[in-house]
Amino acid sequence: MIHKIFLLFLILLLFLVACPNDDKGCDDCGGTILDGYIFNEVTTEDLTVLGEIEGIVIGACIRYKLKLDGAEFDLETVKIVDDCCCLE
């Protein structure tokens, strides 16, 4: 009985060690909603406002804060981040 439990423990341990962590690379998206940041993919409508920022393309994942009125991007906070940041 003890051998079966030990074998089961080893299999479980091997499974946990061997499985890749899908969140790898998204540990540092540069902030969270608790910090006031929002993460979104750039749309065509966004491009009219964000077009002046270097590297912004449709579909890029960005991190930003809204201005105090909540209606516009705070352009000083816009940053392109890894695509996986928009998936969380």
Secondary structure, DSSP 8 states (H G I E B T S, - for coil): -HHHHHHHHHHHHHHHHHS--TTTT-S--S--GGGT-EEEE--HHHHHHHTTSTT--TT-EEEE-B-TTSSSB-GGG-EE--GGGGT-
